[in-house]
Amino acid sequence: MKRRWLRAAIEVAFIMFLFYSNLLMGEFERANSAGGKSLAAALLDIFTLTNFAIGLAASLVGYGVVEFLRGKL
């Protein structure tokens, strides 16, 4: 049971990593057209409570879908 929770936590964390890396790339792409932005400023823009809630909800849904498909195959 402990391994199952650990695997779930790792998969959710990986999905969160992908979400935040995508946000960071989008922030730099948008900022470079307007004169550039530092890494610190971009990180401050993307690490908000709203982005965390969206990322957590999306990662839990994604984990649920992957587990459902894993059970079907």
N, C-alpha and C positions, 0 to 999 in steps of 0.2 A: 504494500500500500504506500509506503514511503517513497519507493522508486517511482510510482505512478505520479505522485504529487511533484516530485523533483523534475520528472520529464515534462509535466504540464508547465511548471514554472520556467523551465529553460525554453520551451517552445514559445510561450507568451513573451518572454524577454527578447527572444530573437525577432519576433514579429514587431515588437516595440522598437527595436534597433533599426529595422528596415523602415519603419514609419518615420522615425526621427532623422535618419539619413536622407530619406526622400524630402522631408521638410527642409533640411539644411541645404541640399542641392538646389531646391526651388528658390530658397531665400537668396542664395548667391547668384543664381541666374537672373532673378528679378533685380537684385541690387547692382549687378554689373552693368545693366543697361542704364542705370541712374547714377553712375559715377563710382561705384564700388562701395564695399562695406567691410569692416574688419570682422574677423572670426568671433571675437567677443560680442560684438553688436548683433551678429547673426544668431549666436547662441542665446542671447537674451531675448531675442524676438521669438524663437521657436520653443523655448522651455517655459511654457505657461501652463496654468492649471487647466485651461480649456483644451489645449493640445494634448495634455496628458490624459484627460478624461476621454477624448475622442480616440486616442491611440489605444488606451486600455480596453475600451468597449470593442473596438475593431479587432484587437488581438484576441480577446475572449471569444468573439464570434468566429474568427478565423480558426482558432484552436478547436472550437466545437465542430466546425465543418470538416476539418481535417480528421478529427477523431471519428466522426460519423462515416466518412468515406473509408477510413482505415478498417472500421468494423464491417463495411459492406464488401470489401475486397478480400 
